[in-house]
């Protein structure tokens, strides 16, 4: 978790594993070319890829994630 001012932002490691029956929608906001690959690796590591839907306004990021 990181804290910015009074806001706490939890990591995927903190949120996804404790909620095994919950499905999530995640949006890739960044245009960084590595973001989709890093996200895919994290979801595979946590074994949650079957219950997370990925979206983005940037079609290139969706294409990179699908690879």
N, C-alpha and C positions, 0 to 999 in steps of 0.2 A: 504494500500500500504506500502511496505517496500522498502527501498533504500539500495543497496549494491554498494558502490563506486558511480559510475555515472549511475548505472542501477536501474530503478524503476520496481518493480514487483507488479502488481495489484492482488487483491484477487478476488475470484469467485464472492463475493458479489458486487464488483465494475464492473465486466465485464458482467456477464450473464444477470441480470435484464434489463439493458438499451438496450439490443440487442435482443428483443423477437423473431425476425424472423431469427436469425442466429443459425446455428447448430455448435456444437463444438466437437472436438476430444480431449480427455484428456487421458494421459498415467500415470499410477501409477508407479512411478520410485522406490519408497521406498519398502523395504522388511518388513517394520514394519507391524505386524499383524493387528494393529488397523487402518491403513491407508484406506483400502477399506470401512470399516464400517463408519469411519468419513466422507469420501467422499460421500458415499450414503446418509448419514443423511443430509449433506449440500445441496446436489442436491434436496432432497425431501423438505427440508425447503424452498428452493428458487423456488420450483415448476418448475424445468427445466429438470427433469429426462428424459422426452420424446424427448429432442433435444440435448442430450449429449451422445456421444459414448465413452465407456471406453475401454482402451487397456492396456496391460502390457506385458513385456517379461517374467514376473513371473506368470506362470499359477495359482499358489496357490492364488495369489492376485486377479486374475479374479474370481476364484471360491469363494473367500471370499466376493467379491463385489456382486456377484449374489445371495448370501444368504440374 
